[in-house]
Structure formats: structure tokens, C-alpha cells
Amino acid sequence: MNTSRGAIINEPELCQVLTERPDLTAILDVTYPEPPAAESPLFTLENVILTPHISGSLDGEVARMGQWMADELIRHLDGRPLQYQLTEAELTTAA
């Protein structure tokens, strides 16, 4: 798990290892660049989990955001519409 700086990870080498070792999983809170380039294998490797960067969140914010994510996952698994779904166009401008 990396929650510090994305630039400390050598992305090409990480992707190579994860391709060769599907038994390993990478959980990344930060990447470099952030977000990863559109063609990055980080988006397609099944053993990569990309999470939103929330290190600046304080106090109850982290718990609240975690609850929102859990609620969205339950909606998704139940086949219901997501409450906070973003369109592809919105993702191009999201911070």
C-alpha cells in the first residue's frame, strides 16, 4: 500500500511485477502523475486497487467518506443506481 507520494513508485516496474505475479495486489492512494495516464495498466490490471487520495481529510471526514463508499458499493452490488456516480466527462475535470 502506498499513501505517501506517487513518485516513489516506479510504475512500469510495478506493473511488470503485477502482470507476472497475479497473486500480488497493489493498493494505491496516490500515483504519479495523479491521476495516472489514461493508458496506464493500473486501470486494467485486476490486482490493482486505486483509491481516491484523501490524506488531507481530518476527523470525521474519513469515516463519513468511507460510509459513502460502502453505501455506493452496496447500491452497485444490489443493481441499484449509484447516488454519487460521475460521468466520464466529469472525471476529466475532477481534482
C-alpha positions as CSV (number, residue, x, y, z in Angstrom):
1,M,0.0,0.0,0.0
2,N,1.3,3.5,-0.9
3,T,-0.3,6.5,0.7
4,S,2.7,8.9,0.6
5,R,3.9,10.2,-2.7
6,G,3.2,8.6,-6.1
7,A,6.6,9.4,-7.5
8,I,8.3,7.0,-5.1
9,I,6.7,4.1,-7.0
10,N,8.3,3.0,-10.3
11,E,5.1,2.4,-12.2
12,P,6.5,0.5,-15.2
13,E,8.3,-1.9,-12.8
14,L,5.3,-2.2,-10.5
15,C,3.0,-3.1,-13.5
16,Q,5.5,-5.6,-14.8
17,V,5.7,-7.4,-11.4
18,L,1.9,-7.3,-11.0
19,T,1.5,-8.8,-14.5
20,E,3.9,-11.6,-13.8
21,R,2.6,-12.1,-10.2
22,P,-1.2,-12.0,-10.2
23,D,-1.0,-13.4,-6.6
24,L,0.2,-9.9,-5.5
25,T,-2.1,-6.9,-5.1
26,A,-1.2,-3.2,-5.2
27,I,-3.4,-0.7,-3.4
28,L,-2.5,2.9,-4.4
29,D,-3.9,6.0,-2.8
30,V,-1.5,8.2,-4.8
31,T,0.1,7.9,-8.2
32,Y,2.4,9.9,-10.4
33,P,1.1,11.6,-12.3
34,E,-2.2,11.9,-10.5
35,P,-4.5,10.6,-11.9
36,P,-2.5,8.0,-13.8
37,A,-2.1,8.5,-17.6
38,A,-5.2,7.2,-19.4
39,E,-3.2,4.3,-21.0
40,S,-1.7,3.2,-17.7
41,P,-2.0,-0.5,-16.9
42,L,-3.0,0.5,-13.4
43,F,-6.5,0.9,-14.8
44,T,-6.7,-2.6,-16.3
45,L,-4.7,-4.9,-14.0
46,E,-7.1,-6.9,-11.9
47,N,-4.7,-6.9,-9.0
48,V,-4.6,-3.1,-8.7
49,I,-6.9,-1.1,-6.5
50,L,-6.8,2.6,-7.0
51,T,-8.4,4.7,-4.2
52,P,-9.2,8.4,-4.0
53,H,-6.4,10.4,-2.4
54,I,-7.9,11.5,1.0
55,S,-4.8,12.2,3.1
56,G,-5.9,15.8,3.8
57,S,-9.1,14.7,5.4
58,L,-9.5,15.2,9.1
59,D,-11.6,14.0,12.0
60,G,-15.0,12.5,11.0
61,E,-14.5,13.2,7.3
62,V,-12.7,10.0,6.6
63,A,-15.4,7.9,8.4
64,R,-18.1,9.8,6.5
65,M,-16.4,9.3,3.1
66,G,-15.8,5.6,3.9
67,Q,-19.5,5.2,4.8
68,W,-20.5,6.8,1.5
69,M,-18.2,4.5,-0.4
70,A,-19.6,1.4,1.4
71,D,-23.1,2.6,0.7
72,E,-22.3,3.1,-3.0
73,L,-20.8,-0.4,-3.1
74,I,-24.0,-1.9,-1.7
75,R,-26.1,0.0,-4.2
76,H,-23.8,-1.3,-7.0
77,L,-24.0,-4.9,-5.8
78,D,-27.8,-4.7,-5.5
79,G,-28.0,-3.4,-9.0
80,R,-29.4,0.0,-7.9
81,P,-28.4,3.4,-9.4
82,L,-25.4,5.0,-7.7
83,Q,-26.1,8.1,-5.7
84,Y,-22.7,9.7,-6.5
85,Q,-22.0,8.4,-9.9
86,L,-19.7,10.5,-12.1
87,T,-19.8,10.7,-15.8
88,E,-16.6,10.2,-17.9
89,A,-16.8,13.9,-18.8
90,E,-16.9,14.9,-15.1
91,L,-13.8,12.7,-14.4
92,T,-11.7,14.8,-16.8
93,T,-12.1,17.9,-14.6
94,A,-12.2,16.3,-11.2
95,A,-9.4,17.2,-8.8
